[in-house]
């Protein structure tokens, strides 16, 4: 089994930055694809960024140019650098990993963008 632990969420003013991290641990595994989702109150959960094992990336139009997803395979950790944050970015952010044998989710971390 694989465990995902997220960190880096918090309160930030509009225009500020945050860096989220998701560390994977457990039995031997290979992470094929890592994806960041977010869910705001009253909204459906949406995918915001994806990165593959060979570091190919995709972004939702709403965050393109502001967010950057990256991974450190040696540390089994994936990051989401969030710049120029807007109030509409406020949500619980979830880490999702497609690994050999299944799909796993993190517990979520709260990001609040407010003045």
Helices and strands as residue ranges (DSSP letters): E 2-7, E 10-12, E 18-26, E 31-39, E 46-52, E 57-59, E 67-72, G 73-75, E 77-82, G 87-89, E 91-99, E 102-105, E 109-113
